[in-house]
């Protein structure tokens, strides 16, 4: 199953970080030099949530931004009989 939000289609993106050494010129150095470049992936924060879709309850993989913004309708809780 792919890491994709079923509401907003947010998915894994790629990026990277640059490793630098040296002192910047504005601080009196000779300048920064790039010594390495590492690639990585940024994954969305997906949660499995029960939601109402077309009148029926389904389990969806939804990002937390969609949950917090109220883009999905959660089913009503059933009171536990004691």
N, CA, C and O atoms as a GROMACS GRO file, in nm:
protein
  328
    1UNK      N    1   0.084  -0.117   0.000
    1UNK     CA    2   0.000   0.000   0.000
    1UNK      C    3   0.089   0.125   0.000
    1UNK      O    4   0.182   0.136   0.081
    2UNK      N    5   0.062   0.216  -0.089
    2UNK     CA    6   0.146   0.334  -0.103
    2UNK      C    7   0.120   0.434   0.010
    2UNK      O    8   0.012   0.435   0.069
    3UNK      N    9   0.219   0.516   0.038
    3UNK     CA   10   0.206   0.618   0.141
    3UNK      C   11   0.142   0.742   0.081
    3UNK      O   12   0.210   0.840   0.051
    4UNK      N   13   0.010   0.737   0.063
    4UNK     CA   14  -0.065   0.847   0.002
    4UNK      C   15  -0.189   0.874   0.085
    4UNK      O   16  -0.260   0.781   0.124
    5UNK      N   17  -0.216   1.001   0.112
    5UNK     CA   18  -0.338   1.039   0.182
    5UNK      C   19  -0.455   1.021   0.086
    5UNK      O   20  -0.449   1.066  -0.028
    6UNK      N   21  -0.562   0.955   0.133
    6UNK     CA   22  -0.674   0.926   0.046
    6UNK      C   23  -0.766   1.046   0.027
    6UNK      O   24  -0.859   1.039  -0.054
    7UNK      N   25  -0.743   1.156   0.098
    7UNK     CA   26  -0.827   1.275   0.083
    7UNK      C   27  -0.756   1.382   0.000
    7UNK      O   28  -0.812   1.431  -0.099
    8UNK      N   29  -0.633   1.418   0.038
    8UNK     CA   30  -0.565   1.528  -0.030
    8UNK      C   31  -0.455   1.482  -0.124
    8UNK      O   32  -0.392   1.564  -0.190
    9UNK      N   33  -0.431   1.352  -0.132
    9UNK     CA   34  -0.329   1.291  -0.220
    9UNK      C   35  -0.187   1.334  -0.186
    9UNK      O   36  -0.099   1.333  -0.272
   10UNK      N   37  -0.164   1.372  -0.061
   10UNK     CA   38  -0.027   1.402  -0.019
   10UNK      C   39   0.052   1.273  -0.020
   10UNK      O   40   0.002   1.170   0.024
   11UNK      N   41   0.177   1.277  -0.071
   11UNK     CA   42   0.256   1.156  -0.084
   11UNK      C   43   0.401   1.184  -0.048
   11UNK      O   44   0.438   1.296  -0.014
   12UNK      N   45   0.483   1.081  -0.057
   12UNK     CA   46   0.624   1.092  -0.024
   12UNK      C   47   0.693   1.184  -0.123
   12UNK      O   48   0.674   1.173  -0.244
   13UNK      N   49   0.775   1.275  -0.070
   13UNK     CA   50   0.856   1.362  -0.156
   13UNK      C   51   1.002   1.339  -0.124
   13UNK      O   52   1.037   1.290  -0.016
   14UNK      N   53   1.087   1.373  -0.218
   14UNK     CA   54   1.230   1.353  -0.196
   14UNK      C   55   1.298   1.488  -0.181
   14UNK      O   56   1.250   1.590  -0.231
   15UNK      N   57   1.408   1.486  -0.112
   15UNK     CA   58   1.486   1.608  -0.091
   15UNK      C   59   1.624   1.568  -0.046
   15UNK      O   60   1.665   1.453  -0.063
   16UNK      N   61   1.695   1.661   0.011
   16UNK     CA   62   1.828   1.630   0.056
   16UNK      C   63   1.885   1.740   0.142
   16UNK      O   64   1.826   1.847   0.154
   17UNK      N   65   1.998   1.712   0.201
   17UNK     CA   66   2.068   1.810   0.282
   17UNK      C   67   2.211   1.822   0.231
   17UNK      O   68   2.269   1.724   0.184
   18UNK      N   69   2.267   1.941   0.241
   18UNK     CA   70   2.404   1.965   0.202
   18UNK      C   71   2.489   1.975   0.327
   18UNK      O   72   2.453   2.044   0.422
   19UNK      N   73   2.602   1.906   0.327
   19UNK     CA   74   2.698   1.916   0.437
   19UNK      C   75   2.803   2.019   0.396
   19UNK      O   76   2.864   2.010   0.290
   20UNK      N   77   2.822   2.118   0.484
   20UNK     CA   78   2.916   2.226   0.451
   20UNK      C   79   3.023   2.235   0.559
   20UNK      O   80   3.000   2.196   0.674
   21UNK      N   81   3.138   2.288   0.522
   21UNK     CA   82   3.243   2.318   0.620
   21UNK      C   83   3.308   2.448   0.581
   21UNK      O   84   3.299   2.492   0.466
   22UNK      N   85   3.371   2.510   0.677
   22UNK     CA   86   3.437   2.637   0.654
   22UNK      C   87   3.364   2.750   0.724
   22UNK      O   88   3.256   2.730   0.780
   23UNK      N   89   3.423   2.869   0.720
   23UNK     CA   90   3.366   2.988   0.782
   23UNK      C   91   3.312   3.079   0.674
   23UNK      O   92   3.381   3.105   0.575
   24UNK      N   93   3.188   3.128   0.690
   24UNK     CA   94   3.132   3.216   0.586
   24UNK      C   95   3.217   3.341   0.564
   24UNK      O   96   3.286   3.386   0.655
   25UNK      N   97   3.211   3.396   0.445
   25UNK     CA   98   3.289   3.515   0.412
   25UNK      C   99   3.250   3.634   0.498
   25UNK      O  100   3.335   3.715   0.535
   26UNK      N  101   3.120   3.645   0.530
   26UNK     CA  102   3.077   3.761   0.609
   26UNK      C  103   3.127   3.753   0.753
   26UNK      O  104   3.124   3.853   0.826
   27UNK      N  105   3.174   3.635   0.794
   27UNK     CA  106   3.231   3.621   0.928
   27UNK      C  107   3.384   3.619   0.923
   27UNK      O  108   3.449   3.588   1.023
   28UNK      N  109   3.440   3.652   0.808
   28UNK     CA  110   3.585   3.661   0.798
   28UNK      C  111   3.654   3.538   0.744
   28UNK      O  112   3.777   3.532   0.745
   29UNK      N  113   3.579   3.440   0.698
   29UNK     CA  114   3.640   3.318   0.646
   29UNK      C  115   3.660   3.323   0.496
   29UNK      O  116   3.638   3.426   0.432
   30UNK      N  117   3.701   3.211   0.442
   30UNK     CA  118   3.726   3.202   0.298
   30UNK      C  119   3.600   3.158   0.222
   30UNK      O  120   3.596   3.163   0.100
   31UNK      N  121   3.498   3.117   0.297
   31UNK     CA  122   3.372   3.076   0.235
   31UNK      C  123   3.338   2.932   0.268
   31UNK      O  124   3.424   2.854   0.307
   32UNK      N  125   3.211   2.900   0.252
   32UNK     CA  126   3.165   2.764   0.280
   32UNK      C  127   3.190   2.674   0.160
   32UNK      O  128   3.175   2.716   0.045
   33UNK      N  129   3.228   2.551   0.188
   33UNK     CA  130   3.249   2.452   0.083
   33UNK      C  131   3.152   2.336   0.109
   33UNK      O  132   3.133   2.295   0.223
   34UNK      N  133   3.092   2.285   0.003
   34UNK     CA  134   3.002   2.170   0.015
   34UNK      C  135   3.087   2.044   0.012
   34UNK      O  136   3.163   2.021  -0.082
   35UNK      N  137   3.073   1.962   0.118
   35UNK     CA  138   3.153   1.840   0.127
   35UNK      C  139   3.072   1.714   0.106
   35UNK      O  140   3.129   1.606   0.091
   36UNK      N  141   2.940   1.725   0.103
   36UNK     CA  142   2.858   1.607   0.083
   36UNK      C  143   2.714   1.644   0.055
   36UNK      O  144   2.668   1.752   0.091
   37UNK      N  145   2.645   1.554  -0.010
   37UNK     CA  146   2.504   1.575  -0.044
   37UNK      C  147   2.432   1.444  -0.018
   37UNK      O  148   2.458   1.345  -0.086
   38UNK      N  149   2.342   1.443   0.082
   38UNK     CA  150   2.271   1.319   0.114
   38UNK      C  151   2.125   1.332   0.073
   38UNK      O  152   2.059   1.431   0.104
   39UNK      N  153   2.076   1.231   0.003
   39UNK     CA  154   1.937   1.229  -0.039
   39UNK      C  155   1.853   1.158   0.067
   39UNK      O  156   1.900   1.064   0.131
   40UNK      N  157   1.730   1.204   0.084
   40UNK     CA  158   1.640   1.140   0.178
   40UNK      C  159   1.498   1.157   0.130
   40UNK      O  160   1.471   1.224   0.030
   41UNK      N  161   1.406   1.093   0.202
   41UNK     CA  162   1.264   1.101   0.166
   41UNK      C  163   1.188   1.161   0.283
   41UNK      O  164   1.218   1.135   0.399
   42UNK      N  165   1.089   1.241   0.249
   42UNK     CA  166   1.001   1.300   0.348
   42UNK      C  167   0.865   1.231   0.336
   42UNK      O  168   0.798   1.242   0.232
   43UNK      N  169   0.824   1.160   0.442
   43UNK     CA  170   0.699   1.086   0.440
   43UNK      C  171   0.589   1.166   0.509
   43UNK      O  172   0.615   1.230   0.611
   44UNK      N  173   0.467   1.164   0.456
   44UNK     CA  174   0.356   1.230   0.525
   44UNK      C  175   0.317   1.152   0.650
   44UNK      O  176   0.337   1.030   0.658
   45UNK      N  177   0.263   1.221   0.747
   45UNK     CA  178   0.220   1.158   0.872
   45UNK      C  179   0.081   1.101   0.851
   45UNK      O  180  -0.019   1.169   0.872
   46UNK      N  181   0.075   0.974   0.808
   46UNK     CA  182  -0.053   0.909   0.778
   46UNK      C  183  -0.101   0.827   0.896
   46UNK      O  184  -0.023   0.762   0.965
   47UNK      N  185  -0.232   0.832   0.917
   47UNK     CA  186  -0.296   0.756   1.023
   47UNK      C  187  -0.413   0.679   0.963
   47UNK      O  188  -0.477   0.725   0.869
   48UNK      N  189  -0.438   0.560   1.019
   48UNK     CA  190  -0.557   0.483   0.977
   48UNK      C  191  -0.674   0.530   1.061
   48UNK      O  192  -0.672   0.519   1.184
   49UNK      N  193  -0.778   0.581   0.994
   49UNK     CA  194  -0.891   0.643   1.064
   49UNK      C  195  -1.020   0.585   1.008
   49UNK      O  196  -1.031   0.559   0.888
   50UNK      N  197  -1.118   0.566   1.098
   50UNK     CA  198  -1.251   0.528   1.053
   50UNK      C  199  -1.325   0.654   1.018
   50UNK      O  200  -1.329   0.749   1.096
   51UNK      N  201  -1.385   0.657   0.897
   51UNK     CA  202  -1.454   0.777   0.851
   51UNK      C  203  -1.578   0.736   0.772
   51UNK      O  204  -1.588   0.624   0.721
   52UNK      N  205  -1.672   0.829   0.763
   52UNK     CA  206  -1.794   0.806   0.685
   52UNK      C  207  -1.770   0.851   0.542
   52UNK      O  208  -1.740   0.968   0.517
   53UNK      N  209  -1.783   0.757   0.449
   53UNK     CA  210  -1.766   0.786   0.307
   53UNK      C  211  -1.889   0.733   0.233
   53UNK      O  212  -1.916   0.613   0.237
   54UNK      N  213  -1.962   0.820   0.168
   54UNK     CA  214  -2.083   0.782   0.094
   54UNK      C  215  -2.183   0.710   0.184
   54UNK      O  216  -2.248   0.614   0.141
   55UNK      N  217  -2.196   0.753   0.308
   55UNK     CA  218  -2.294   0.697   0.399
   55UNK      C  219  -2.254   0.570   0.471
   55UNK      O  220  -2.332   0.517   0.550
   56UNK      N  221  -2.135   0.519   0.445
   56UNK     CA  222  -2.091   0.397   0.513
   56UNK      C  223  -1.955   0.422   0.578
   56UNK      O  224  -1.879   0.510   0.536
   57UNK      N  225  -1.926   0.344   0.682
   57UNK     CA  226  -1.802   0.361   0.757
   57UNK      C  227  -1.691   0.282   0.689
   57UNK      O  228  -1.706   0.162   0.663
   58UNK      N  229  -1.580   0.350   0.661
   58UNK     CA  230  -1.465   0.286   0.597
   58UNK      C  231  -1.339   0.326   0.672
   58UNK      O  232  -1.336   0.428   0.741
   59UNK      N  233  -1.234   0.246   0.658
   59UNK     CA  234  -1.104   0.281   0.712
   59UNK      C  235  -1.024   0.348   0.601
   59UNK      O  236  -1.014   0.296   0.490
   60UNK      N  237  -0.966   0.463   0.633
   60UNK     CA  238  -0.888   0.539   0.536
   60UNK      C  239  -0.750   0.566   0.592
   60UNK      O  240  -0.729   0.570   0.714
   61UNK      N  241  -0.654   0.585   0.502
   61UNK     CA  242  -0.522   0.635   0.541
   61UNK      C  243  -0.521   0.783   0.511
   61UNK      O  244  -0.521   0.824   0.395
   62UNK      N  245  -0.520   0.863   0.617
   62UNK     CA  246  -0.537   1.007   0.604
   62UNK      C  247  -0.423   1.077   0.674
   62UNK      O  248  -0.378   1.033   0.780
   63UNK      N  249  -0.374   1.187   0.616
   63UNK     CA  250  -0.268   1.264   0.681
   63UNK      C  251  -0.327   1.344   0.797
   63UNK      O  252  -0.446   1.375   0.799
   64UNK      N  253  -0.242   1.378   0.892
   64UNK     CA  254  -0.289   1.446   1.012
   64UNK      C  255  -0.341   1.585   0.983
   64UNK      O  256  -0.424   1.636   1.057
   65UNK      N  257  -0.294   1.648   0.878
   65UNK     CA  258  -0.345   1.782   0.843
   65UNK      C  259  -0.492   1.774   0.803
   65UNK      O  260  -0.570   1.863   0.838
   66UNK      N  261  -0.531   1.670   0.731
   66UNK     CA  262  -0.672   1.652   0.694
   66UNK      C  263  -0.757   1.620   0.816
   66UNK      O  264  -0.872   1.664   0.825
   67UNK      N  265  -0.703   1.543   0.910
   67UNK     CA  266  -0.778   1.511   1.031
   67UNK      C  267  -0.801   1.636   1.113
   67UNK      O  268  -0.913   1.660   1.159
   68UNK      N  269  -0.697   1.718   1.132
   68UNK     CA  270  -0.708   1.838   1.214
   68UNK      C  271  -0.798   1.943   1.150
   68UNK      O  272  -0.867   2.016   1.221
   69UNK      N  273  -0.797   1.952   1.018
   69UNK     CA  274  -0.876   2.055   0.950
   69UNK      C  275  -1.022   2.014   0.934
   69UNK      O  276  -1.104   2.094   0.890
   70UNK      N  277  -1.057   1.889   0.968
   70UNK     CA  278  -1.195   1.845   0.963
   70UNK      C  279  -1.244   1.810   0.824
   70UNK      O  280  -1.362   1.826   0.794
   71UNK      N  281  -1.155   1.764   0.738
   71UNK     CA  282  -1.196   1.728   0.602
   71UNK      C  283  -1.268   1.594   0.595
   71UNK      O  284  -1.322   1.559   0.491
   72UNK      N  285  -1.269   1.519   0.704
   72UNK     CA  286  -1.340   1.392   0.704
   72UNK      C  287  -1.440   1.392   0.817
   72UNK      O  288  -1.425   1.462   0.917
   73UNK      N  289  -1.544   1.311   0.800
   73UNK     CA  290  -1.650   1.300   0.900
   73UNK      C  291  -1.634   1.169   0.971
   73UNK      O  292  -1.639   1.062   0.910
   74UNK      N  293  -1.614   1.176   1.102
   74UNK     CA  294  -1.598   1.055   1.181
   74UNK      C  295  -1.734   1.001   1.222
   74UNK      O  296  -1.828   1.079   1.242
   75UNK      N  297  -1.746   0.869   1.235
   75UNK     CA  298  -1.875   0.812   1.276
   75UNK      C  299  -1.902   0.842   1.423
   75UNK      O  300  -1.809   0.864   1.501
   76UNK      N  301  -2.029   0.843   1.459
   76UNK     CA  302  -2.069   0.870   1.596
   76UNK      C  303  -2.029   0.753   1.685
   76UNK      O  304  -2.034   0.637   1.644
   77UNK      N  305  -1.989   0.786   1.807
   77UNK     CA  306  -1.950   0.682   1.901
   77UNK      C  307  -2.073   0.615   1.958
   77UNK      O  308  -2.175   0.680   1.982
   78UNK      N  309  -2.062   0.485   1.980
   78UNK     CA  310  -2.170   0.408   2.041
   78UNK      C  311  -2.138   0.397   2.190
   78UNK      O  312  -2.029   0.356   2.228
   79UNK      N  313  -2.236   0.434   2.275
   79UNK     CA  314  -2.214   0.429   2.418
   79UNK      C  315  -2.203   0.285   2.464
   79UNK      O  316  -2.283   0.200   2.425
   80UNK      N  317  -2.104   0.258   2.547
   80UNK     CA  318  -2.084   0.122   2.599
   80UNK      C  319  -2.188   0.094   2.707
   80UNK      O  320  -2.207   0.174   2.798
   81UNK      N  321  -2.254  -0.021   2.697
   81UNK     CA  322  -2.353  -0.056   2.798
   81UNK      C  323  -2.281  -0.120   2.917
   81UNK      O  324  -2.201  -0.213   2.902
   82UNK      N  325  -2.314  -0.068   3.036
   82UNK     CA  326  -2.243  -0.117   3.155
   82UNK      C  327  -2.334  -0.199   3.243
   82UNK      O  328  -2.290  -0.248   3.347
   0.00000   0.00000   0.00000
